[in-house]
Amino acid sequence: MENMPKLKVGVIGTGALGRHHARLYAQSPNAEMIGIFDVQQDAAKKVGAEFGLPVFDKWEELAAQCDALSVAVPANYHASTTIPLLEMGKHVLVEKPIAASVDDARAMCEVAAKNQLVLGVGHVERFNPAMDYLETHLDRPRFIEARRLAAYPPARPGMHRRGTEVSVILDLMVHDLDLVLHLANSEVESFEVSGSPILSDSEDLVSARIKFVNGCCANVTASRVSSTPVRRLQMYQNDKCYDMDFGQITGSTVTSREKSGLVTAEVTLEAKNALAAELEDFIAAVQQTRISGRLHDTRVPGIQGYNALKLAVAIENEVRRSNKQYGFELPPWSPDELA
């Protein structure tokens, strides 16, 4: 993007992810970081002081000075934050999941399309070097196994533990649902699921088996009550298996030979900052849209975020139907329990 004026950007929401959006935009050679906003002004001021960024008292004032913004607020506020920005004519990168409901996600996509604006979704694992490798070797996968396990998040007095305002399906599994949908490149034919709340009033552990119209199958498991973190995906196609560790950024292939049996080989992955790559992809899409007058999508456009959410919600609904049938529900959440 040589000779292009820097894109004026801002960040709304300065929690764990928003802080990194702000930091990386400030470091980008292609962006001019205008400032940040958070309803928790103390949190915003802390991030502003850390990176030398202006802190705005009102999101409208920040947006008015920006070409594009990242939205990194809790998922249940994604639509109410993003839609007004789109209606102001601003391009938006919203963190995953795109929204907390399918209706909200559809409305976001419709407003973006109506105004010919870039709406990217922060499925950062699409930019993981392990995913880069899989995409370059993709050849009609037959079976995919994805596991994403994490520890239970720490308490925040008077608030849900981070991420538990939604189920583990919308918090963690949606990452792998997006990956699996992208790799399988087919409509979902059917799925079977099981899962349960363990420590939250929403599902903490869920497993799904998904069958696609083209014959590919996927097993996807997510947990936020694990003692050992795991971000791993295995993809089987033809006579080869790809085993990729998205957390350690390592991988290997397993092939079959008639006489020697299975042969395992390590693969070399190009190290990079996946979130920085995601932000640069967003900046490039916006700049190309502004130059050409035609919409250029990010690697994960709003419609793909919508498709991942739609599958996630369908899985969530089936888990809850099953849990109600078998009596695996927990009583409603109370703030007093989280002190």
Secondary structure, 3 states (H helix, E strand, C coil): CCCCCCEEEEEECCCHHHHHHHHHHHHCCCEEEEEEECCCHHHHHHHHHHHCCCECCCHHHHHHCCCEEEECCCHHHHHHHHHHHHHCCCEEEEECCCCCCHHHHHHHHHHHHHCCCCEEEECHHHHCHHHHHHHHCCCCCCEEEEEEECCCCCCECCECCCCCCCCHHHHHHHHHHHHHHHHHCCCEEEEEEEEECCCCCCCCEEEEEEEECCCCEEEEEEECCCCCCEEEEEEEECCEEEEEECCCCEEEEEEEECCCEEEEEEECCCCCCHHHHHHHHHHHHHHHHHHHCCCCCCCCEHHHHHHHHHHHHHHHHHHHHHHHHHCCCCCCCCHHHHC
